[in-house]
Amino acid sequence: MDNLLILAFSAFILENIILSQFLGICPFIGVSTKRSNALGMGMAVLFVMLISSSVTWLLYKYVLEPFDITYMRTIVFILVIASLVQMVEIFLKKVSPALYKALGIYLPLITTNCGVLGVAILNISKEHNFLEMVVYTTFIGLGFLFVIYIFSMIREKLEFSPVPKAFQGAPIALVVAAILAIIFSRFGGII
């Protein structure tokens, strides 16, 4: 149980997918201009990350490893993630039109989010068992949601701040992201 708590904390703060591993930067910069957009994207990423990591872990352990074709993992994982996103989109459109509408453009955008593929590969590289994979993926996704939401709050405040013209837009966003990364890196001494 202690190992799972350490794994959860590490995934959420220390190994934050955006600030420590630099995966998922495109939606982090592109979708974080408003809190509502950041929340929608964060929830969608968490959902897809959990489903795709579970399916890719199972495929790796029960198909790729037994047939000794582990070298195919990246291609297989990309195809699985793209297919899952499409199936989830179709399923939500039929079953829950309100949720489908709430997720809007975020669901198709996740297909190209390198963070989703990165987490699937990290779970295999770290040799997690199924429970560890679920905990790790859940807290990596929550960490993504947490950071993108904090970042969106800061960016909303920056819109009304006197930022020099040369730093407006993406430059100040990258400066803020660097400061957030430094802050998060200081939590490394806790464990």
Secondary structure, DSSP 4 states (H G I P E B T S, - for coil): -HHHHHHHHIIIIIT-TTTTT--SHHHHHHSTTSHHHHHHHHHHHHHHHHHHHHHHHHHIIIIITTTT-GGGHHHHHHHHHHHHHHHHHHHHHHH-HHHHHHHTTHHHHHTT-HHHHHHHHHHHHTT--HHHHHHHHHHHHHHHHHHHHHHHHHHHHHTTS---GGGTTHHHHHHHHHHHHHHHHGGGG--
